Amino acid sequence: MKKNIALVAGGYSGEYVISVQSAVTIENNLDSSKYAVYKVIITRESWSYTAPDGTVHEIDKNDFSLTVNGNKVKFDAVFIGIHGTPGEDGRLQGYFEMLGIPYTSCGMVTSAITFNKSYCNKIVAAFDVVNVAKSMHIFRDQPYNTNDILAKLRLPFFVKPAEGGSSIGMSKVKTAEELQPAIDKAFNEDSQVLIEEFVKGRELTIGMYLSGGKLNVLPITEVVSSKEFFDYEAKYTPGVSNEITPAPVPDDITSLVQQTAGKLYHLLNCRGIVRIDFIWDDTNNKLFFLEANTMPGQSENSLVPQQVRAAGKTLQEFYGAVLEEAMAK
């Protein structure tokens, strides 16, 4: 008998469109002989499923169920496809945990910690398994001083929303005059801002997932952007960046990235699909942690699907393994 799977997409952030694109890829690659997939779009106004005949059915939030043609549909598991809030920051995870419904991502606490780049940096630095760039964390409702920031951090640096993805609201600051406008831009997206020293090097990113209780580490991708950094345009505009999988790096760096990513996956108590981004300072041969993404993009050309194909796997095998692992828990 087919398992009923809710594929949740949308969300409340600027990553809504990317989430919907990810959901298309996931839905197209979930085995229809095993799973009855109901794509649930979550917005601030409604949580709803649109049937093939165009009829819209609202989710009953009391138990996260649907009633379709008089029949109550309860879900065996939820495949979370939301980037940003509330699907990547622990909110939906806590809700599904209270209802006892399995889901495919990291747990509530891990999701919340990794979603906040500044707090995650502090925790990763404490693990002492990888370098972390020097940074400062400021809040919209608390006083801050740009002169103090400039005194404590070395230009250039990145200014970014502490909680947000797809590089929305992010700036590279090279001069003191650029700092305040960059902070204002980031505060337009979030109430917390991370200001982080720039590390010169090569951007390497690697996806991982659990299957049968075993961690599977995918091939590394090197991201080479024609822009100054891998911003929203570079991520989602064809031709602006070059993504090379497997990354053309020495074997010892491949091993270092794989081992470090695996350690962080376990130390952060991750589950499901996680992509960890690094900067390899090839001049000084140092590896720096950038961020842990617990709901990485899943559109056809996104980094993790590229890595899955480079590993010789199909997306159907991949998503099936992730879903089965969630239900086995």
C-alpha positions as CSV (number, residue, x, y, z in Angstrom):
1,M,0.0,0.0,0.0
2,K,1.3,3.5,-0.9
3,K,2.5,5.8,1.8
4,N,0.9,9.2,2.0
5,I,3.6,11.8,1.8
6,A,3.1,15.6,2.4
7,L,5.6,17.6,0.3
8,V,5.6,21.0,2.0
9,A,6.8,24.0,0.0
10,G,6.5,27.8,-0.1
11,G,7.1,29.4,3.2
12,Y,7.2,33.0,4.5
13,S,10.5,34.3,3.2
14,G,12.0,35.6,0.1
15,E,13.1,32.1,-0.8
16,Y,9.4,31.1,-1.6
17,V,10.0,30.9,-5.3
18,I,13.2,28.7,-4.9
19,S,11.2,26.4,-2.6
20,V,8.5,25.9,-5.1
21,Q,11.1,25.1,-7.7
22,S,12.7,22.6,-5.3
23,A,9.3,21.0,-4.7
24,V,8.8,20.4,-8.4
25,T,12.1,18.4,-8.6
26,I,11.3,16.4,-5.5
27,E,7.8,15.6,-6.6
28,N,9.0,14.5,-10.0
29,N,11.5,12.1,-8.5
30,L,9.5,10.5,-5.7
31,D,8.5,6.9,-6.8
32,S,4.8,7.1,-7.6
33,S,4.5,3.3,-7.2
34,K,5.5,3.7,-3.5
35,Y,4.2,7.1,-2.5
36,A,1.1,9.1,-2.8
37,V,2.5,12.7,-2.8
38,Y,0.4,15.7,-1.8
39,K,2.1,19.0,-2.4
40,V,1.1,21.4,0.4
41,I,1.9,25.0,-0.2
42,I,2.4,27.0,3.0
43,T,2.0,30.7,3.1
44,R,1.1,33.1,5.9
45,E,-2.5,33.1,4.6
46,S,-3.1,29.4,4.1
47,W,-1.7,25.9,4.2
48,S,-3.3,24.1,1.2
49,Y,-3.2,21.3,-1.3
50,T,-4.5,21.8,-4.8
51,A,-5.9,18.6,-6.3
52,P,-5.4,17.6,-10.0
53,D,-9.0,18.9,-10.7
54,G,-8.0,22.3,-9.4
55,T,-9.9,22.0,-6.1
56,V,-8.1,23.6,-3.2
57,H,-8.2,21.8,0.1
58,E,-7.0,23.4,3.4
59,I,-4.8,21.5,5.8
60,D,-6.4,20.8,9.2
61,K,-3.6,22.2,11.4
62,N,-5.0,20.3,14.5
63,D,-3.5,17.1,13.1
64,F,-1.9,18.1,9.8
65,S,-4.5,16.2,7.7
66,L,-6.5,16.8,4.6
67,T,-10.1,15.9,3.7
68,V,-10.4,15.1,0.0
69,N,-13.7,14.0,-1.5
70,G,-15.0,13.2,1.9
71,N,-11.9,11.1,2.8
72,K,-9.5,12.0,5.6
73,V,-5.9,11.8,4.4
74,K,-3.3,11.4,7.2
75,F,0.4,11.4,6.4
76,D,3.0,8.8,7.0
77,A,5.8,11.4,6.6
78,V,6.5,14.9,5.6
79,F,9.1,15.8,3.0
80,I,10.1,19.4,3.9
81,G,11.0,21.5,0.9
82,I,10.8,24.9,2.4
83,H,13.9,27.2,2.4
84,G,13.8,29.8,5.2
85,T,11.1,30.1,7.7
86,P,9.1,28.2,8.9
87,G,10.5,25.0,7.3
88,E,14.3,25.5,7.9
89,D,14.4,27.2,11.2
90,G,12.9,24.6,13.5
91,R,9.3,25.9,13.6
92,L,7.7,23.2,11.5
93,Q,10.0,20.6,12.9
94,G,8.7,21.3,16.4
95,Y,5.1,21.2,15.1
96,F,5.6,17.8,13.4
97,E,7.4,16.4,16.5
98,M,4.4,17.3,18.7
99,L,2.1,15.6,16.3
100,G,4.4,12.5,16.0
101,I,4.7,12.8,12.2
102,P,8.1,11.8,10.7
103,Y,9.9,14.4,8.6
104,T,13.0,14.5,6.4
105,S,15.1,17.3,7.8
106,C,17.2,18.1,10.9
107,G,15.4,18.2,14.2
108,M,14.0,21.4,15.8
109,V,17.0,22.5,17.8
110,T,19.6,21.7,15.1
111,S,17.5,23.5,12.5
112,A,17.1,26.6,14.7
113,I,20.8,26.7,15.5
114,T,22.1,26.2,12.0
115,F,19.6,28.7,10.6
116,N,21.2,31.5,12.6
117,K,24.6,31.9,11.0
118,S,26.2,33.8,13.9
119,Y,25.2,31.3,16.6
120,C,26.1,28.4,14.4
121,N,29.6,29.9,13.8
122,K,30.1,30.2,17.5
123,I,29.1,26.6,18.1
124,V,31.2,25.3,15.2
125,A,34.2,27.3,16.4
126,A,33.9,25.6,19.8
127,F,34.1,22.2,18.2
128,D,37.6,23.1,17.1
129,V,37.6,20.9,14.0
130,V,37.7,23.7,11.4
131,N,38.6,27.4,11.1
132,V,35.9,30.0,11.5
133,A,36.3,33.6,10.3
134,K,36.2,36.4,12.8
135,S,32.8,38.1,13.0
136,M,30.4,40.3,14.9
137,H,26.7,39.9,15.5
138,I,24.4,42.9,15.8
139,F,20.7,43.4,16.4
140,R,18.2,45.9,15.0
141,D,16.8,46.8,18.4
142,Q,20.1,47.1,20.2
143,P,22.7,49.9,19.8
144,Y,25.8,49.2,17.7
145,N,28.7,51.4,16.6
146,T,30.1,51.2,13.1
147,N,33.5,52.6,14.3
148,D,33.6,49.7,16.8
149,I,33.0,47.2,14.1
150,L,35.7,48.7,11.9
151,A,38.1,48.6,14.8
152,K,37.5,45.0,15.6
153,L,37.2,43.5,12.1
154,R,39.6,43.8,9.2
155,L,38.2,45.0,5.8
156,P,36.9,43.6,3.5
157,F,34.0,41.8,5.1
158,F,30.6,40.3,4.4
159,V,27.5,41.8,5.9
160,K,24.5,39.4,5.8
161,P,21.2,38.6,7.5
162,A,22.0,36.2,10.3
163,E,18.8,34.2,9.5
164,G,18.3,33.9,5.8
165,G,19.4,32.1,2.7
166,S,20.1,32.4,-1.0
167,S,22.4,35.3,-0.2
168,I,19.4,37.7,-0.1
169,G,20.4,41.0,1.6
170,M,24.1,40.2,1.5
171,S,26.9,42.7,0.7
172,K,30.7,42.7,0.4
173,V,32.0,45.7,2.2
174,K,35.4,47.1,1.1
175,T,35.4,50.6,2.6
176,A,34.2,52.2,5.8
177,E,31.6,54.2,3.8
178,E,30.0,51.0,2.5
179,L,29.3,49.6,5.9
180,Q,26.2,51.4,7.1
181,P,24.3,50.9,3.7
182,A,25.2,47.2,3.8
183,I,23.9,46.9,7.4
184,D,20.7,48.7,6.4
185,K,20.3,46.3,3.4
186,A,20.7,43.3,5.7
187,F,18.3,44.7,8.3
188,N,15.7,45.0,5.6
189,E,15.7,41.2,5.5
190,D,16.2,40.3,9.2
191,S,16.4,41.7,12.7
192,Q,19.9,40.2,13.2
193,V,23.0,40.8,11.1
194,L,26.3,38.9,10.9
195,I,29.4,40.9,9.9
196,E,32.2,38.5,9.0
197,E,35.8,39.0,7.8
198,F,36.4,38.0,4.2
199,V,38.5,34.9,3.7
200,K,40.2,34.7,0.3
201,G,40.1,31.3,-1.2
202,R,38.1,28.7,-3.2
203,E,34.5,28.0,-2.3
204,L,33.8,24.3,-1.8
205,T,30.5,22.8,-0.9
206,I,29.4,19.2,0.0
207,G,26.1,17.5,0.5
208,M,25.4,14.6,2.9
209,Y,22.5,12.5,3.9
210,L,21.7,9.5,6.1
211,S,20.5,6.2,4.6
212,G,20.1,3.0,6.7
213,G,21.7,4.9,9.6
214,K,24.9,5.4,7.6
215,L,26.2,8.8,6.5
216,N,26.6,9.2,2.8
217,V,29.0,11.9,1.7
218,L,28.5,13.2,-1.8
219,P,31.2,14.6,-4.2
220,I,32.5,18.1,-3.5
221,T,31.5,21.0,-5.8
222,E,33.7,24.0,-6.4
223,V,31.7,27.2,-7.0
224,V,33.4,29.8,-9.3
225,S,31.4,33.0,-9.6
226,S,32.0,35.6,-12.3
227,K,30.7,38.1,-9.6
228,E,32.6,39.1,-6.5
229,F,30.7,36.5,-4.4
230,F,28.1,33.8,-4.8
231,D,25.1,36.1,-4.5
232,Y,21.4,35.5,-5.4
233,E,22.0,36.3,-9.1
234,A,25.0,34.1,-9.2
235,K,23.1,31.2,-7.7
236,Y,20.0,31.3,-9.8
237,T,21.0,33.0,-13.1
238,P,22.4,30.5,-15.7
239,G,26.0,31.3,-16.8
240,V,26.8,33.7,-13.9
241,S,28.6,31.0,-11.9
242,N,30.5,27.8,-12.8
243,E,29.9,24.9,-10.6
244,I,32.4,22.1,-11.0
245,T,31.6,18.6,-9.6
246,P,33.7,16.8,-8.5
247,A,35.8,19.8,-7.4
248,P,39.3,19.9,-9.0
249,V,41.2,19.9,-5.7
250,P,44.1,17.7,-4.4
251,D,43.1,14.4,-2.9
252,D,44.2,15.5,0.6
253,I,41.8,18.5,0.4
254,T,39.0,16.3,-0.8
255,S,39.6,14.0,2.2
256,L,39.8,16.9,4.6
257,V,36.6,18.5,3.4
258,Q,34.7,15.1,3.5
259,Q,36.0,14.2,6.9
260,T,35.3,17.7,8.4
261,A,31.8,17.9,6.9
262,G,31.1,14.4,8.3
263,K,32.3,15.4,11.7
264,L,30.2,18.6,11.7
265,Y,27.1,16.6,10.5
266,H,27.4,14.4,13.6
267,L,28.5,17.1,16.0
268,L,25.5,19.3,15.0
269,N,23.2,16.3,15.4
270,C,22.0,16.6,11.8
271,R,19.5,14.4,9.9
272,G,18.3,14.4,6.3
273,I,19.9,16.3,3.5
274,V,22.6,18.8,4.7
275,R,25.0,20.9,2.6
276,I,28.0,22.4,4.3
277,D,29.9,25.3,2.6
278,F,33.6,25.9,3.1
279,I,36.3,28.3,1.9
280,W,39.7,26.7,1.2
281,D,42.4,29.2,1.6
282,D,44.8,27.5,-0.8
283,T,47.6,30.0,-0.2
284,N,47.8,29.1,3.5
285,N,46.2,25.7,3.1
286,K,43.5,26.4,5.7
287,L,39.9,25.3,5.6
288,F,37.2,27.7,6.9
289,F,33.6,26.9,7.7
290,L,31.0,29.1,5.9
291,E,27.6,27.7,6.8
292,A,25.5,24.6,7.2
293,N,22.4,24.5,5.0
294,T,19.8,22.1,6.4
295,M,17.4,22.6,3.4
296,P,19.6,23.0,0.4
297,G,18.1,23.9,-3.0
298,Q,16.7,20.9,-4.9
299,S,15.9,22.4,-8.3
300,E,17.3,20.3,-11.2
301,N,20.5,22.5,-11.5
302,S,21.0,23.0,-7.7
303,L,24.2,21.9,-6.1
304,V,23.0,18.8,-4.3
305,P,21.2,17.2,-7.3
306,Q,24.4,17.9,-9.3
307,Q,26.4,16.0,-6.6
308,V,23.9,13.1,-6.5
309,R,24.3,12.6,-10.2
310,A,28.1,12.9,-10.0
311,A,27.9,10.1,-7.4
312,G,26.2,7.9,-10.0
313,K,22.8,7.9,-8.2
314,T,19.4,8.9,-9.5
315,L,17.3,11.6,-7.7
316,Q,14.6,8.9,-7.3
317,E,17.0,6.7,-5.4
318,F,18.3,9.7,-3.4
319,Y,14.9,11.1,-2.3
320,G,13.6,7.7,-1.6
321,A,16.5,6.9,0.7
322,V,16.0,10.2,2.6
323,L,12.3,9.6,3.0
324,E,12.7,6.0,4.1
325,E,15.3,7.0,6.6
326,A,12.9,9.6,8.1
327,M,10.1,7.0,8.4
328,A,12.5,4.4,9.9
329,K,13.0,6.9,12.8
